[in-house]
Amino acid sequence: MTDSEYRKMYEKSPDRAQTALFDEYLKYVYAIVYNKLRSCGSREDIEECVGDTFSAVFISYDREGKFNGDLKGFIGAVANRQAIQMFRRLSSKAGNTVYIDDETAEIPDGESIVDNAERSERRSILLRLIKSLGEPESTMVIQKYYYNMNSTEIAQKHKMTPAVVRVKCSRALKKLKALLSEEGYDLKEGNV
């Protein structure tokens, strides 16, 4: 659903437009929220955040037509912000927040700053290389391996057959493997 389609539908029936928007973007919003909150939130927390996201979208959506951008991007940004806010609330309740000015604060023994930094660097490199694959391959790889979507779901989003999606993903993974090898990562030894 595009921004203009939603706007036209909203003019005819706001309730139908909101229901259609919810039905189309529920899985997308849930995936964003789940990935942010899975480490600290319960299922109820995740569902509450999804509901809060749609409430924020409905409240803050520009009905005058000044916004003429990507509706999916707008919804994704709102979902991301809502999930971060919920994450902060849940983390502060659990006492996981460490403040910079707290001189007695220590990093838990189980966490290694070096390991976290290395993992973060590998993720950055991997994301950069995935983006370098170009569209639609980079989006398909992210949908398949990050959002755990199957070939049929991806095919529906890209208006392709599942077989074409599988071929494109397979070729994209081969390219990605070559790019990782050029970056110095040996996939045979599990050094990624």
N, C-alpha and C positions, 0 to 999 in steps of 0.2 A: 504494500500500500504506500503510495507516494503522499507527499504533503498536500498536493492539490486534490487528490482523491479523498483524503481524509477531510479536508476543508469543505468540499462539496457535500460529502455525506453528513458532516456535522451541521451544515445549514439546513438540511432536510430533517434530520432526527439526531439530536445530540446523544441520546441513549444508544441508538443503533451504532453510531459512529464510535462511541467509547467501547461498546461490546466488540465491534469488529477489530478495533485497535488492540484491545486486550487479547482477543483470540489469536491474532496474527503474531504478536510480539511476546506472548507469555513465555515460551521456551527460551527465547533470546534473553529476556530479562532474568529469568530464573538461572540461566547458565552464568551470567555475569555475577549475580548476587551469590550463588552457590560457591563460585570459585574464590570470592573474597571472604566468605564467612565459614567455609567448611572446617576451618581449623579451630574456630572458637564459638560458633553458633549452633544452636539446636535446629531441628527442622522447623519448629514454630518460629524461631528468630528469622530464618531464611524466608519463610512464607510471609511473615509480617513485613519484612523489608521489601519483598516483591509487591505487596499491596501498597506500601508507602510510596514505592516508585511510581506505580500507576496513578496514585492520587496526586503526586507531585507533577506528573506529566499532564494530567487533566487540568490541574489548577494553573500551571504556568504556561500552558500552550498558548501561543499568540494567535488569537482568533481574528485580529484585524488584518492579517495578511502581510505584515511587515517581514515576517520570517518566511523565507522561500528556500529553505535548505533541505538537507537530508533528514527525513523524519527518523529513520533508524539510528542515525548518528546522535540526534537529539535525545532519543529514548535511551540509547546506550550510555550517554554522558550522565543523564539523570540517574540511571540505575547504578552507575559507578559511584557517583557522589553519595547516594543513599546507602550503598553497601559500605563505603568507607566510614560514614557517620555511625552506622550500626556497629561496625568493627571496633571503632574507638570506644563506643559505649560499652560493648561487651568486654573489651580488653581492660578498661578501667574498673569495671565491676569485679573482674577476676583478679585484679591486682597485678596484671602483666605489664603495666605501663611503668617505664623508668624515665624519670625526669632528669634533664641534663644538670640542673643545679643541685641535685641530691647527691651529696658527697659520699653517702653510705651505700648508694646503689651499686649493685654488682651484677654482672652478666651471669646467668645461671651456668653451672659447671658443664651441663650437657651441650651447650652451644659453643661453637668455635667461630670466632670472627673471621678467621682465614678461610674456613670451609664455606661460610656464608658468602663471603666476598667472591670466592672462586665460582660458586654456584650461580651467583648473580651475573658475573661476567660471562659465563657460558650461556646463560639464558639470553643475554643481550646479543651475543654473537649469533646464536641460533635464530632469534627473531629477525635480526638484520638480514641474515641469509635467506630466511623464508620470504621476507618482503622482496628480496632481489629476484625471486622466481618470477615475479610479475603476476598479473591477474589473468585468469581467475585461479591459477594454481595456488598462489599464496593463501588466498581465502579458503580454498578447498582443504589445504593441508591443516590450517588452523581449525576449521570446522570439524574435520575428521579426527585429529589427534588431540586437540585441546578441548573442544566441546563434545567430543565423543558422538558426533552425528554419523549415521550410517550413510551409505552411498545413495540410497533412495531419498533420504531427507535432503542431502546436498544437491542431488539431481533436480529436485523440485524447486529449490531456491535459485538454481542457475539455468533452469529450463533445458536440461540435458537428460540423457538416459543414464541410469545407474552404471551401465557398462562403460560409457564415456568417462564418467567420474572416476571409476576405478582405474582406467587407463591413464588419465591425466594425473591422478594421485601417485600412481606407480612411477610414471616418468618424473614427476616432481621430486619424489623421494630419491631417485637415482641422481638427479641434478644436485639435490641437497647433500647427498653423501659425497659427491665430488667436491662441492664447495667446502664442506667441512674438512675434507682431506687437504684441500689447498690452505686452509686455516691452521693445519697442523694437528687435527684431531684424527686419531686412528680408531675407526669404529670397530675393527676386528678385535682389538684388545679391550674394548669397553672404556676408552679414555675420554668419553664425552661427558 
